[in-house]
Amino acid sequence: MASLNVGNLGEYLREQRRAAQLSLRQLADATGVSNPYLSQIERGLRKPSADVLQQVAKALRISAETLYVRAGILDEREREELETRAVILADPSINERQKNVLLQIYDSFRRENGFTPGPDADVNADADAGSGADAGVDAGTTRNGDDAGAGTTKDQDPHS
């Protein structure tokens, strides 16, 4: 875990709060975190927990992961991985099975390139690196022009 740079975090939070046109008291009301505690965070006197940062991020409508990186809780690469996963999981145009297979393929490529899946990986950790590529054929590599995974009934659970 990287060292905490709470001064930088505090300055960033103050900028974001002002950009959102919120007073410290309004932010405190929106987050459920006390006004004095938020003031101490902004002045670099306190190290906020991940939970507090998440509440602040939600109230300011900014990425919690960005705050985690600024606080030294999360590495930049971990943030990028989490954001990639979040985009895949939030995509309404693909179904849950397709999302899981896509995450397996993503993890397979990361392992192949020397990275390990993050702790929040939603895929089966004991799947070998080759299984994601095989699953990709079932999930969406079309051989005859059909929609990705449309009408596929086998392998509905990529973890079995």
Backbone as a printed PyTorch tensor [residue, N CA C, xyz], in Angstrom:
tensor([[[  0.8550,  -1.1800,   0.0000],
         [  0.0000,   0.0000,   0.0000],
         [  0.8930,   1.2320,   0.0000]],

        [[  0.5570,   2.2070,  -0.8170],
         [  1.3460,   3.4240,  -0.9340],
         [  1.1700,   4.2870,   0.3120]],

        [[  2.1270,   5.1780,   0.5460],
         [  2.0300,   6.0440,   1.7090],
         [  0.9380,   7.0810,   1.5000]],

        [[  0.3380,   7.5050,   2.5860],
         [ -0.7630,   8.4490,   2.5340],
         [ -0.2490,   9.8630,   2.3120]],

        [[ -0.8350,  10.5610,   1.3910],
         [ -0.5160,  11.9580,   1.1530],
         [ -1.8050,  12.7340,   1.3790]],

        [[ -2.1720,  12.8810,   2.6490],
         [ -3.4780,  13.4550,   2.9590],
         [ -3.5800,  14.9330,   2.6240]],

        [[ -2.4420,  15.6590,   2.5720],
         [ -2.4880,  17.0550,   2.1740],
         [ -2.9910,  17.1950,   0.7480]],

        [[ -2.4370,  16.3960,  -0.1530],
         [ -2.8540,  16.3930,  -1.5470],
         [ -4.3220,  15.9830,  -1.6580]],

        [[ -4.7150,  14.9870,  -0.8950],
         [ -6.1070,  14.5330,  -0.8910],
         [ -7.0190,  15.6530,  -0.4090]],

        [[ -6.6340,  16.2950,   0.6640],
         [ -7.4570,  17.3720,   1.2270],
         [ -7.6510,  18.5200,   0.2540]],

        [[ -6.5640,  18.9210,  -0.3930],
         [ -6.6550,  19.9960,  -1.3850],
         [ -7.5840,  19.5940,  -2.5220]],

        [[ -7.4490,  18.3500,  -2.9710],
         [ -8.2920,  17.8520,  -4.0540],
         [ -9.7640,  17.8450,  -3.6310]],

        [[-10.0390,  17.3660,  -2.4140],
         [-11.4220,  17.3390,  -1.9320],
         [-12.0030,  18.7470,  -1.8300]],

        [[-11.2050,  19.6790,  -1.3420],
         [-11.6740,  21.0680,  -1.2490],
         [-12.0180,  21.6030,  -2.6410]],

        [[-11.1480,  21.3360,  -3.6160],
         [-11.4160,  21.7910,  -4.9940],
         [-12.7080,  21.1830,  -5.5270]],

        [[-12.8830,  19.8900,  -5.2990],
         [-14.0760,  19.2050,  -5.7940],
         [-15.3410,  19.7150,  -5.1000]],

        [[-15.2380,  19.9630,  -3.7960],
         [-16.3950,  20.4760,  -3.0370],
         [-16.7750,  21.8560,  -3.5540]],

        [[-15.7810,  22.6890,  -3.7870],
         [-16.0570,  24.0450,  -4.2860],
         [-16.6120,  23.9970,  -5.7060]],

        [[-16.0810,  23.1070,  -6.5210],
         [-16.5950,  22.9600,  -7.8890],
         [-18.0540,  22.5170,  -7.8780]],

        [[-18.4200,  21.7190,  -6.8650],
         [-19.8070,  21.2640,  -6.7230],
         [-20.6740,  22.3220,  -6.0540]],

        [[-20.0500,  23.4450,  -5.6860],
         [-20.7340,  24.5580,  -5.0230],
         [-21.4170,  24.1160,  -3.7390]],

        [[-20.6710,  23.3500,  -2.9390],
         [-21.1670,  22.8920,  -1.6370],
         [-20.3300,  23.4990,  -0.5260]],

        [[-20.9900,  23.9060,   0.5330],
         [-20.2540,  24.3260,   1.7190],
         [-19.8010,  23.0760,   2.4570]],

        [[-18.8910,  23.2480,   3.3760],
         [-18.4310,  22.1160,   4.1800],
         [-19.6030,  21.5100,   4.9570]],

        [[-20.4690,  22.3680,   5.4600],
         [-21.6500,  21.9030,   6.2160],
         [-22.6030,  21.1050,   5.3160]],

        [[-22.7950,  21.5700,   4.0810],
         [-23.6640,  20.8430,   3.1490],
         [-23.0730,  19.4720,   2.8140]],

        [[-21.7560,  19.4290,   2.6300],
         [-21.1090,  18.1490,   2.3540],
         [-21.2350,  17.2200,   3.5460]],

        [[-21.0890,  17.7600,   4.7310],
         [-21.2440,  16.9530,   5.9520],
         [-22.6500,  16.3640,   6.0260]],

        [[-23.6490,  17.1660,   5.7220],
         [-25.0340,  16.6780,   5.7360],
         [-25.2520,  15.5930,   4.6840]],

        [[-24.6570,  15.7710,   3.5160],
         [-24.8370,  14.8130,   2.4190],
         [-24.1190,  13.4930,   2.6620]],

        [[-23.0300,  13.5350,   3.4320],
         [-22.2340,  12.3220,   3.6430],
         [-22.5070,  11.6290,   4.9680]],

        [[-23.0300,  12.3620,   5.9340],
         [-23.1880,  11.7950,   7.2680],
         [-21.8860,  11.8140,   8.0550]],

        [[-20.8900,  12.5340,   7.5350],
         [-19.5980,  12.6830,   8.1990],
         [-19.5920,  14.0730,   8.8330]],

        [[-19.0640,  14.1790,  10.0320],
         [-19.1300,  15.4530,  10.7530],
         [-18.3610,  16.5540,  10.0320]],

        [[-18.8810,  17.7590,  10.1830],
         [-18.2670,  18.9460,   9.6140],
         [-16.8200,  19.1120,  10.0890]],

        [[-16.5210,  19.0150,  11.4010],
         [-15.1260,  19.1610,  11.8450],
         [-14.1950,  18.0950,  11.2570]],

        [[-14.6960,  16.8580,  11.1230],
         [-13.8670,  15.7860,  10.5740],
         [-13.5370,  16.0670,   9.1110]],

        [[-14.5370,  16.5030,   8.3290],
         [-14.2880,  16.8460,   6.9270],
         [-13.3040,  18.0010,   6.8190]],

        [[-13.4190,  18.9670,   7.6980],
         [-12.4940,  20.0970,   7.7010],
         [-11.0630,  19.6190,   7.9680]],

        [[-10.9170,  18.7010,   8.8980],
         [ -9.5890,  18.1540,   9.2060],
         [ -9.0200,  17.3780,   8.0150]],

        [[ -9.8750,  16.6550,   7.3010],
         [ -9.4220,  15.9310,   6.1040],
         [ -8.9380,  16.9350,   5.0610]],

        [[ -9.7260,  17.9770,   4.8360],
         [ -9.3560,  18.9780,   3.8310],
         [ -8.0500,  19.6940,   4.1900]],

        [[ -7.7930,  19.8420,   5.4800],
         [ -6.5550,  20.5150,   5.9060],
         [ -5.3860,  19.5480,   6.0230]],

        [[ -5.6190,  18.2710,   5.7130],
         [ -4.5430,  17.2850,   5.7360],
         [ -4.1920,  16.7870,   7.1260]],

        [[ -5.0950,  16.9600,   8.0800],
         [ -4.8210,  16.5560,   9.4590],
         [ -5.3400,  15.1610,   9.7910]],

        [[ -6.2270,  14.6330,   8.9800],
         [ -6.8210,  13.3080,   9.2210],
         [ -6.6460,  12.4190,   8.0100]],

        [[ -6.5370,  11.1240,   8.2750],
         [ -6.4820,  10.1030,   7.2330],
         [ -7.8450,   9.4200,   7.1850]],

        [[ -8.6510,   9.7450,   6.2010],
         [-10.0010,   9.1590,   6.1450],
         [ -9.9720,   7.6890,   5.7540]],

        [[-10.9470,   6.9510,   6.2250],
         [-11.0900,   5.5460,   5.8490],
         [-11.6610,   5.4560,   4.4350]],

        [[-11.5790,   4.2680,   3.8800],
         [-12.1500,   4.0400,   2.5490],
         [-13.6560,   4.2860,   2.5620]],

        [[-14.3210,   3.9370,   3.6740],
         [-15.7690,   4.1580,   3.7710],
         [-16.1140,   5.6420,   3.7210]],

        [[-15.3460,   6.4500,   4.4430],
         [-15.5860,   7.8930,   4.4420],
         [-15.3320,   8.4470,   3.0420]],

        [[-14.2500,   8.0010,   2.4080],
         [-13.9580,   8.4690,   1.0510],
         [-15.0690,   8.0940,   0.0830]],

        [[-15.6290,   6.9190,   0.2680],
         [-16.7170,   6.4910,  -0.6170],
         [-17.9450,   7.3830,  -0.4230]],

        [[-18.2600,   7.7170,   0.8270],
         [-19.4000,   8.5970,   1.1000],
         [-19.1740,   9.9840,   0.4890]],

        [[-17.9570,  10.4980,   0.6230],
         [-17.6240,  11.8080,   0.0710],
         [-17.6990,  11.7710,  -1.4580]],

        [[-17.1580,  10.7240,  -2.0500],
         [-17.1810,  10.5940,  -3.5100],
         [-18.6170,  10.5690,  -4.0290]],

        [[-19.4580,   9.8340,  -3.3380],
         [-20.8580,   9.7460,  -3.7610],
         [-21.5320,  11.1130,  -3.6840]],

        [[-21.2850,  11.8360,  -2.6040],
         [-21.8990,  13.1510,  -2.4250],
         [-21.3830,  14.1530,  -3.4610]],

        [[-20.1020,  14.0350,  -3.8180],
         [-19.5120,  14.9530,  -4.7900],
         [-19.6790,  14.4690,  -6.2310]],

        [[-20.2170,  13.2680,  -6.3820],
         [-20.4210,  12.6620,  -7.7010],
         [-19.1060,  12.5290,  -8.4690]],

        [[-18.1020,  11.9970,  -7.7580],
         [-16.8100,  11.7110,  -8.3690],
         [-16.4570,  10.2620,  -8.0920]],

        [[-15.4450,   9.7750,  -8.7340],
         [-15.0250,   8.3840,  -8.5970],
         [-14.3840,   8.1330,  -7.2320]],

        [[-14.8980,   7.1540,  -6.5070],
         [-14.2860,   6.7780,  -5.2360],
         [-12.8730,   6.2600,  -5.4640]],

        [[-12.6670,   5.5560,  -6.5770],
         [-11.3480,   5.0210,  -6.8780],
         [-10.3110,   6.1280,  -7.0240]],

        [[-10.7210,   7.2530,  -7.6030],
         [ -9.8110,   8.3940,  -7.7290],
         [ -9.3890,   8.8860,  -6.3510]],

        [[-10.3360,   8.9380,  -5.4280],
         [-10.0000,   9.3540,  -4.0610],
         [ -9.1000,   8.3280,  -3.3900]],

        [[ -9.3530,   7.0450,  -3.6280],
         [ -8.5090,   5.9980,  -3.0410],
         [ -7.0640,   6.1340,  -3.5270]],

        [[ -6.9000,   6.4340,  -4.8130],
         [ -5.5520,   6.6090,  -5.3630],
         [ -4.9000,   7.8250,  -4.7140]],

        [[ -5.6250,   8.9280,  -4.6210],
         [ -5.0740,  10.1480,  -4.0280],
         [ -4.7250,   9.9510,  -2.5520]],

        [[ -5.4860,   9.0860,  -1.8670],
         [ -5.2300,   8.8240,  -0.4510],
         [ -4.1490,   7.7730,  -0.2610]],

        [[ -3.7170,   7.1270,  -1.3470],
         [ -2.6920,   6.0960,  -1.2390],
         [ -3.2510,   4.7400,  -0.8420]],

        [[ -4.5600,   4.5910,  -0.8620],
         [ -5.2000,   3.3240,  -0.5120],
         [ -5.1560,   2.3650,  -1.6870]],

        [[ -5.1850,   2.9130,  -2.8880],
         [ -5.2700,   2.1080,  -4.0960],
         [ -4.1920,   2.5660,  -5.0680]],

        [[ -3.5370,   1.6080,  -5.6840],
         [ -2.5420,   1.8830,  -6.7100],
         [ -3.2520,   2.2850,  -7.9900]],

        [[ -2.6120,   3.1080,  -8.8160],
         [ -3.2100,   3.5680, -10.0740],
         [ -3.6040,   2.3990, -10.9680]],

        [[ -2.7680,   1.3690, -11.0460],
         [ -3.1020,   0.1980, -11.8800],
         [ -4.3370,  -0.5160, -11.3480]],

        [[ -4.4380,  -0.6120, -10.0170],
         [ -5.6170,  -1.2550,  -9.4250],
         [ -6.8730,  -0.4600,  -9.7660]],

        [[ -6.7680,   0.8720,  -9.7460],
         [ -7.9120,   1.7210, -10.0740],
         [ -8.3460,   1.4600, -11.5090]],

        [[ -7.3790,   1.3930, -12.4190],
         [ -7.7130,   1.1500, -13.8230],
         [ -8.3920,  -0.2020, -14.0040]],

        [[ -7.8940,  -1.2150, -13.2770],
         [ -8.5140,  -2.5380, -13.3700],
         [ -9.9460,  -2.4990, -12.8420]],

        [[-10.1560,  -1.8430, -11.7020],
         [-11.4990,  -1.7510, -11.1320],
         [-12.4450,  -0.9970, -12.0590]],

        [[-11.9600,   0.0630, -12.6730],
         [-12.8120,   0.8120, -13.5890],
         [-13.1630,  -0.0170, -14.8170]],

        [[-12.2010,  -0.7850, -15.3210],
         [-12.4740,  -1.6600, -16.4680],
         [-13.5540,  -2.6690, -16.0950]],

        [[-13.4050,  -3.2900, -14.9320],
         [-14.4090,  -4.2530, -14.4690],
         [-15.7770,  -3.5960, -14.3090]],

        [[-15.7940,  -2.3830, -13.7530],
         [-17.0640,  -1.6910, -13.5260],
         [-17.7800,  -1.3890, -14.8400]],

        [[-17.0220,  -0.9950, -15.8560],
         [-17.6230,  -0.7020, -17.1610],
         [-18.2180,  -1.9720, -17.7600]],

        [[-17.4960,  -3.0720, -17.6700],
         [-18.0010,  -4.3400, -18.1990],
         [-19.2820,  -4.7370, -17.4660]],

        [[-19.2550,  -4.6790, -16.1440],
         [-20.4070,  -5.1010, -15.3470],
         [-21.6110,  -4.1840, -15.5250]],

        [[-21.3810,  -2.9260, -15.8720],
         [-22.4860,  -1.9740, -16.0160],
         [-23.0930,  -1.9620, -17.4170]],

        [[-22.4770,  -2.6370, -18.3700],
         [-22.9520,  -2.5930, -19.7490],
         [-24.2900,  -3.3180, -19.8890]],

        [[-25.3610,  -2.5890, -20.2110],
         [-26.6770,  -3.2190, -20.3170],
         [-26.8720,  -4.0180, -21.6050]],

        [[-25.9460,  -3.8970, -22.5420],
         [-26.1290,  -4.5620, -23.8330],
         [-25.6610,  -6.0150, -23.8330]],

        [[-25.0180,  -6.4540, -22.7490],
         [-24.6000,  -7.8580, -22.6630],
         [-25.1800,  -8.4720, -21.4000]],

        [[-25.4410,  -9.7860, -21.4770],
         [-26.0620, -10.4610, -20.3320],
         [-25.0180, -10.8690, -19.2930]],

        [[-25.4770, -11.3680, -18.1580],
         [-24.5810, -11.7040, -17.0460],
         [-23.5530, -12.7710, -17.4320]],

        [[-23.9840, -13.7730, -18.1640],
         [-23.0610, -14.8170, -18.5930],
         [-21.9630, -14.2310, -19.4580]],

        [[-22.3340, -13.3710, -20.3970],
         [-21.3610, -12.7390, -21.2690],
         [-20.3950, -11.8530, -20.4850]],

        [[-20.9180, -11.1540, -19.4820],
         [-20.0610, -10.3220, -18.6320],
         [-19.0300, -11.1800, -17.9040]],

        [[-19.4800, -12.3030, -17.3420],
         [-18.5570, -13.1990, -16.6240],
         [-17.4870, -13.7560, -17.5480]],

        [[-17.8790, -14.1450, -18.7560],
         [-16.9150, -14.6820, -19.7120],
         [-15.9200, -13.5970, -20.1200]],

        [[-16.4160, -12.3960, -20.3560],
         [-15.5330, -11.2930, -20.7240],
         [-14.5330, -11.0050, -19.6050]],

        [[-14.9790, -11.0580, -18.3610],
         [-14.0680, -10.8590, -17.2310],
         [-13.0470, -11.9900, -17.1350]],

        [[-13.4640, -13.2030, -17.4570],
         [-12.5090, -14.3180, -17.4710],
         [-11.4280, -14.1010, -18.5290]],

        [[-11.8460, -13.6530, -19.7020],
         [-10.8910, -13.3880, -20.7750],
         [ -9.9470, -12.2550, -20.3580]],

        [[-10.4980, -11.2160, -19.7790],
         [ -9.6940, -10.0830, -19.2980],
         [ -8.6420, -10.5650, -18.2940]],

        [[ -9.0620, -11.3910, -17.3310],
         [ -8.1190, -11.9310, -16.3410],
         [ -7.0690, -12.8200, -17.0070]],

        [[ -7.4760, -13.5890, -18.0100],
         [ -6.5480, -14.4460, -18.7240],
         [ -5.4600, -13.6160, -19.3970]],

        [[ -5.8500, -12.5520, -20.0600],
         [ -4.8730, -11.6790, -20.7070],
         [ -3.9640, -11.0170, -19.6810]],

        [[ -4.5180, -10.6070, -18.5560],
         [ -3.6990,  -9.9700, -17.5100],
         [ -2.6730, -10.9590, -16.9690]],

        [[ -3.1080, -12.2020, -16.7250],
         [ -2.1630, -13.2240, -16.2460],
         [ -1.0690, -13.4630, -17.2780]],

        [[ -1.4680, -13.5340, -18.5510],
         [ -0.5090, -13.7520, -19.6360],
         [  0.5350, -12.6380, -19.6890]],

        [[  0.1360, -11.4250, -19.3140],
         [  1.0420, -10.2780, -19.3390],
         [  1.7130, -10.0160, -17.9870]],

        [[  1.5890, -10.9760, -17.0630],
         [  2.3000, -10.8780, -15.8000],
         [  1.5700, -10.1980, -14.6700]],

        [[  0.3030,  -9.8740, -14.8430],
         [ -0.4880,  -9.2610, -13.7760],
         [ -1.3990, -10.3050, -13.1690]],

        [[ -1.6960, -10.1570, -11.9100],
         [ -2.6410, -11.0640, -11.2690],
         [ -3.9740, -10.3450, -11.1250]],

        [[ -5.0820, -11.0830, -11.1960],
         [ -6.3880, -10.4530, -11.0220],
         [ -6.4760,  -9.8140,  -9.6320]],

        [[ -7.1640,  -8.6970,  -9.5720],
         [ -7.3400,  -7.9940,  -8.3070],
         [ -8.1910,  -8.7760,  -7.3320]],

        [[ -8.2200,  -8.3370,  -6.0660],
         [ -8.9580,  -9.0470,  -5.0270],
         [-10.4630,  -9.0290,  -5.2550]],

        [[-10.9570,  -8.0910,  -6.0490],
         [-12.3950,  -8.0030,  -6.2880],
         [-12.8220,  -8.7040,  -7.5620]],

        [[-11.9380,  -9.5260,  -8.1310],
         [-12.2840, -10.2290,  -9.3550],
         [-13.5000, -11.1070,  -9.1090]],

        [[-14.4900, -10.9740,  -9.9730],
         [-15.7350, -11.7190,  -9.8180],
         [-15.6960, -13.0790, -10.4890]],

        [[-14.5720, -13.4300, -11.0500],
         [-14.4880, -14.6910, -11.7680],
         [-13.8080, -15.7380, -10.9190]],

        [[-13.9500, -16.9880, -11.3220],
         [-13.3900, -18.1080, -10.5720],
         [-11.8710, -18.0210, -10.5950]],

        [[-11.2570, -17.8900,  -9.4390],
         [ -9.8190, -17.6780,  -9.3390],
         [ -9.0130, -18.8960,  -9.7850]],

        [[ -9.6020, -20.1090,  -9.7180],
         [ -8.8180, -21.2870, -10.0710],
         [ -8.9510, -21.6680, -11.5390]],

        [[ -9.6170, -20.8390, -12.3340],
         [ -9.6910, -21.1270, -13.7680],
         [ -8.3100, -20.9000, -14.3610]],

        [[ -7.8680, -21.8230, -15.2030],
         [ -6.5330, -21.6490, -15.7710],
         [ -6.5730, -20.6160, -16.8840]],

        [[ -5.4230, -20.1080, -17.2670],
         [ -5.3430, -18.9980, -18.2110],
         [ -5.9740, -19.3420, -19.5600]],

        [[ -5.9740, -20.5830, -19.9600],
         [ -6.5250, -20.9570, -21.2510],
         [ -8.0330, -21.0330, -21.2670]],

        [[ -8.6660, -21.2390, -20.1350],
         [-10.1140, -21.4380, -20.1400],
         [-10.8640, -20.1970, -20.5740]],

        [[-10.3430, -19.0060, -20.2740],
         [-11.0110, -17.7850, -20.6870],
         [-11.0640, -17.6750, -22.1980]],

        [[ -9.9890, -18.0470, -22.8610],
         [ -9.9660, -17.9720, -24.3160],
         [-10.9530, -18.9580, -24.9200]],

        [[-11.0390, -20.1680, -24.3470],
         [-12.0070, -21.1370, -24.8430],
         [-13.4220, -20.6340, -24.6360]],

        [[-13.6760, -20.0310, -23.4660],
         [-15.0120, -19.5300, -23.1610],
         [-15.3830, -18.4030, -24.1120]],

        [[-14.3900, -17.6460, -24.6010],
         [-14.6660, -16.5440, -25.5090],
         [-15.3450, -17.0050, -26.7780]],

        [[-15.0520, -18.2020, -27.2360],
         [-15.6960, -18.7140, -28.4360],
         [-17.1830, -18.8850, -28.1810]],

        [[-17.5430, -19.4470, -27.0090],
         [-18.9470, -19.6220, -26.6840],
         [-19.6410, -18.2930, -26.4320]],

        [[-18.8900, -17.2980, -25.9270],
         [-19.5190, -16.0730, -25.4810],
         [-19.7450, -15.0570, -26.5800]],

        [[-19.0510, -15.1340, -27.6510],
         [-19.3270, -14.0750, -28.5870],
         [-18.5050, -14.0990, -29.8570]],

        [[-17.5210, -14.9440, -29.9910],
         [-16.8010, -15.0120, -31.2420],
         [-17.7200, -15.7420, -32.2050]],

        [[-18.2340, -15.0150, -33.1390],
         [-19.2380, -15.6050, -34.0150],
         [-18.5830, -16.2860, -35.1930]],

        [[-19.1090, -17.4350, -35.5360],
         [-18.6070, -18.1830, -36.6870],
         [-19.5210, -18.0000, -37.8850]],

        [[-20.7800, -17.6990, -37.6110],
         [-21.7300, -17.6280, -38.7100],
         [-22.4760, -16.2960, -38.7470]],

        [[-21.9670, -15.2710, -38.0410],
         [-22.5920, -13.9600, -38.0920],
         [-23.7010, -13.7600, -37.0950]],

        [[-24.0100, -14.7610, -36.2620],
         [-25.0520, -14.5870, -35.2490],
         [-24.6020, -13.5800, -34.2090]],

        [[-25.5700, -13.0370, -33.4650],
         [-25.2330, -12.1550, -32.3550],
         [-24.4270, -12.9280, -31.3390]],

        [[-23.5620, -12.2400, -30.6340],
         [-22.6850, -12.8720, -29.6450],
         [-23.5020, -13.5980, -28.5990]],

        [[-23.3470, -14.8870, -28.5440],
         [-23.9790, -15.6900, -27.5080],
         [-25.4690, -15.8800, -27.6820]],

        [[-26.0720, -15.3580, -28.7210],
         [-27.5110, -15.4470, -28.8910],
         [-27.9210, -16.9000, -29.1090]],

        [[-28.8930, -17.3340, -28.3530],
         [-29.4240, -18.6730, -28.5090],
         [-28.5430, -19.7630, -27.9410]],

        [[-27.4280, -19.4070, -27.3480],
         [-26.5330, -20.4070, -26.7970],
         [-27.1110, -20.9230, -25.4950]],

        [[-27.2580, -22.2370, -25.3880],
         [-27.7980, -22.7980, -24.1570],
         [-26.7550, -23.5700, -23.3820]],

        [[-25.6850, -24.0000, -24.0420],
         [-24.6650, -24.7420, -23.2880],
         [-23.7580, -23.7660, -22.5640]],

        [[-23.1690, -24.2350, -21.4960],
         [-22.2260, -23.4440, -20.7000],
         [-22.8300, -22.1380, -20.1970]],

        [[-24.0780, -22.1760, -19.7510],
         [-24.6950, -20.9650, -19.2160],
         [-23.9550, -20.4560, -17.9960]],

        [[-23.3730, -21.3560, -17.1970],
         [-22.5970, -20.9670, -16.0230],
         [-21.1230, -21.1370, -16.3610]],

        [[-20.3670, -20.0320, -16.5440],
         [-18.9620, -20.1570, -16.9310],
         [-18.0900, -20.7360, -15.8300]],

        [[-18.6300, -20.8960, -14.6340],
         [-17.8510, -21.4140, -13.5140],
         [-17.9830, -22.9190, -13.3380]],

        [[-18.8470, -23.5850, -14.1150],
         [-19.0340, -25.0270, -13.9080],
         [-18.1380, -25.8450, -14.7920]]])
